[in-house]
């Protein structure tokens, strides 16, 4: 069974041979494949080589274009620097105030190198692996992208003091994201992930004020383009997890900081599933085989069997290949009793 088949069957509520295995790997993938992180972010062939090798060597069911949050920000004019072997950094070009940023224009994904690279990555994945893996494209959500354009501290003030300007900006962000989403699906993505991690920092009132309806709009657009939608928000999302589910998104990432998925599992529609939520540091990086297996079983049980196997966020680059094998093999313990959960 291919990773695509396994994932699609699971999302339809069927029972594949085991739940899909979707660890979030970026720096880990680059290090394992011997690729400098600058190349992983900026050279499509390098990223695809690393992601595909990891999928092949560790039985991973998906491949993604994830690497850093600066693709769309660079298209909007943020200056980004790429150190040789660490995370990219924003180097300038942030909008000075809420009024100025509200006047941004739609960017053209076909005229920005980072956006073009993302499309090329999807094309490479599709050409080289066909339907072997679940191919996931990516866009930044409205809150995360606004923070990228204004910086976190200034954006946080804007949310409280300049809501009308924030609304205007976020509407442009969402409209631009929809244009980019359509191109990624056309390039061959089976799914589009929406990264909106700063939502866990603003509280439920502001989440529902600025993010919920816009995330829902993106999900509905992805579905209208016949693709699957995934929503990733790092941190403790317990206070907004019900809202994340109600966006209608197919895959809801849950970080290890959420105490339990159990009370939220009954809210899932038949086509929805959680993804997570093992701690990438204390469990996946520092744990032994028994610790990793216990965590995966606990997550799966909390979710009533509706949980793709993953860490709550990115697997750290220091995680050993041995622990990644333990992580992959943990899906085996979920086979027995899978249907009864």
JOHUWO-V618034 format. One record per residue. N is the residue number from 1. RES is the residue in three letters. PHI is phi in whole degrees, 0 to 359 (* if undefined). NEAR is the number of other ideal C-beta (glycine too) atoms within 10 Angstrom. Layout:
n: {N N}
res: {RES RES}
phi: {PHI PHI}
near: {NEAR NEAR}
This chain:
n: {1 2 3 4 5 6 7 8 9 10 11 12 13 14 15 16 17 18 19 20 21 22 23 24 25 26 27 28 29 30 31 32 33 34 35 36 37 38 39 40 41 42 43 44 45 46 47 48 49 50 51 52 53 54 55 56 57 58 59 60 61 62 63 64 65 66 67 68 69 70 71 72 73 74 75 76 77 78 79 80 81 82 83 84 85 86 87 88 89 90 91 92 93 94 95 96 97 98 99 100 101 102 103 104 105 106 107 108 109 110 111 112 113 114 115 116 117 118 119 120 121 122 123 124 125 126 127 128 129 130 131 132 133 134 135 136 137 138 139 140 141 142 143 144 145 146 147 148 149 150 151 152 153 154 155 156 157 158 159 160 161 162 163 164 165 166 167 168 169 170 171 172 173 174 175 176 177 178 179 180 181 182 183 184 185 186 187 188 189 190 191 192 193 194 195 196 197 198 199 200 201 202 203 204 205 206 207 208 209 210 211 212 213 214 215 216 217 218 219 220 221 222 223 224 225 226 227 228 229 230 231 232 233 234 235 236 237 238 239 240 241 242 243 244 245 246 247 248 249 250 251 252 253 254 255 256 257 258 259 260 261 262 263 264 265 266 267 268 269 270 271 272 273 274 275 276 277 278 279 280 281 282 283 284 285 286 287 288 289 290 291 292 293 294 295 296 297 298 299 300 301 302 303 304 305 306 307 308 309 310 311 312 313 314 315 316 317 318 319 320 321 322 323 324 325 326 327 328 329 330 331 332 333 334 335 336 337 338 339 340 341}
res: {UNK UNK UNK UNK UNK UNK UNK UNK UNK UNK UNK UNK UNK UNK UNK UNK UNK UNK UNK UNK UNK UNK UNK UNK UNK UNK UNK UNK UNK UNK UNK UNK UNK UNK UNK UNK UNK UNK UNK UNK UNK UNK UNK UNK UNK UNK UNK UNK UNK UNK UNK UNK UNK UNK UNK UNK UNK UNK UNK UNK UNK UNK UNK UNK UNK UNK UNK UNK UNK UNK UNK UNK UNK UNK UNK UNK UNK UNK UNK UNK UNK UNK UNK UNK UNK UNK UNK UNK UNK UNK UNK UNK UNK UNK UNK UNK UNK UNK UNK UNK UNK UNK UNK UNK UNK UNK UNK UNK UNK UNK UNK UNK UNK UNK UNK UNK UNK UNK UNK UNK UNK UNK UNK UNK UNK UNK UNK UNK UNK UNK UNK UNK UNK UNK UNK UNK UNK UNK UNK UNK UNK UNK UNK UNK UNK UNK UNK UNK UNK UNK UNK UNK UNK UNK UNK UNK UNK UNK UNK UNK UNK UNK UNK UNK UNK UNK UNK UNK UNK UNK UNK UNK UNK UNK UNK UNK UNK UNK UNK UNK UNK UNK UNK UNK UNK UNK UNK UNK UNK UNK UNK UNK UNK UNK UNK UNK UNK UNK UNK UNK UNK UNK UNK UNK UNK UNK UNK UNK UNK UNK UNK UNK UNK UNK UNK UNK UNK UNK UNK UNK UNK UNK UNK UNK UNK UNK UNK UNK UNK UNK UNK UNK UNK UNK UNK UNK UNK UNK UNK UNK UNK UNK UNK UNK UNK UNK UNK UNK UNK UNK UNK UNK UNK UNK UNK UNK UNK UNK UNK UNK UNK UNK UNK UNK UNK UNK UNK UNK UNK UNK UNK UNK UNK UNK UNK UNK UNK UNK UNK UNK UNK UNK UNK UNK UNK UNK UNK UNK UNK UNK UNK UNK UNK UNK UNK UNK UNK UNK UNK UNK UNK UNK UNK UNK UNK UNK UNK UNK UNK UNK UNK UNK UNK UNK UNK UNK UNK UNK UNK UNK UNK UNK UNK UNK UNK UNK UNK UNK UNK UNK UNK UNK UNK UNK UNK UNK UNK UNK UNK UNK UNK}
phi: {* 281 298 295 300 298 293 293 295 297 291 274 88 280 250 285 296 198 298 298 246 234 295 278 234 227 299 297 297 298 295 299 273 73 250 297 292 302 291 303 277 242 241 307 297 291 297 296 299 294 294 291 297 296 299 290 284 237 63 277 269 229 228 224 265 298 202 194 267 257 297 291 300 295 293 276 114 288 274 234 250 237 302 302 219 210 295 298 227 282 250 150 87 292 287 286 201 293 294 294 292 291 260 298 253 304 269 258 302 278 243 239 296 293 292 300 299 297 296 294 301 297 298 295 305 292 291 273 241 59 255 288 242 282 267 243 277 203 221 278 284 297 288 300 291 300 298 299 280 245 77 299 294 292 298 298 293 301 303 270 257 229 300 293 293 299 302 299 294 295 296 293 302 293 298 294 299 296 297 291 301 301 293 293 294 298 288 129 290 278 213 239 272 245 263 224 296 292 300 287 261 253 83 295 298 286 301 288 289 247 259 305 295 287 297 299 297 295 299 297 292 301 297 294 267 67 234 269 243 229 237 242 229 290 90 277 259 306 285 238 296 299 295 302 296 288 296 88 296 284 242 248 289 232 278 293 287 288 303 200 267 302 288 263 303 294 279 292 287 301 269 262 210 280 222 145 228 299 293 293 262 290 259 286 279 262 280 260 302 294 296 295 295 296 294 297 296 298 300 296 291 306 275 61 86 259 217 290 282 196 279 295 208 297 294 289 294 278 296 283 298 300 291 294 294 301 298 299 291 294 295 296 289 270 295 288 77 303 293 278 285}
near: {11 14 22 20 16 22 28 18 15 22 20 10 14 10 12 17 12 19 28 26 23 24 25 21 28 21 20 23 30 25 19 19 17 10 21 17 25 17 18 25 23 18 16 20 13 20 30 22 20 25 30 20 15 22 22 12 14 18 15 25 27 29 29 26 25 20 25 20 20 21 24 25 24 20 20 21 14 19 13 20 11 19 12 8 15 12 14 21 12 18 11 9 13 18 22 9 13 22 14 14 24 19 11 16 9 14 20 13 23 11 9 17 12 19 23 17 19 27 21 18 28 27 18 21 30 18 10 13 20 12 14 18 24 30 28 24 27 25 28 26 26 28 28 25 26 26 26 23 24 25 13 11 9 18 25 16 12 22 21 10 10 20 14 10 17 24 15 17 27 20 14 20 28 19 12 23 24 17 15 26 23 17 17 27 20 12 19 19 29 21 24 25 26 25 21 26 20 26 29 20 16 19 13 16 11 18 23 12 15 20 25 17 15 21 27 15 17 25 20 14 19 29 15 10 16 8 21 22 23 27 24 27 28 20 17 16 26 18 13 23 20 13 18 25 18 14 21 17 25 20 27 28 27 27 22 22 15 20 11 14 24 11 12 21 20 8 13 18 12 9 14 18 23 26 27 27 27 27 19 23 17 12 24 28 19 15 20 12 14 9 17 24 20 16 21 28 13 16 28 24 16 22 25 15 19 23 28 28 22 29 30 25 23 18 24 16 17 12 24 11 12 10 20 23 15 19 27 18 16 23 22 12 14 20 13 8 11 15 9 6 13}
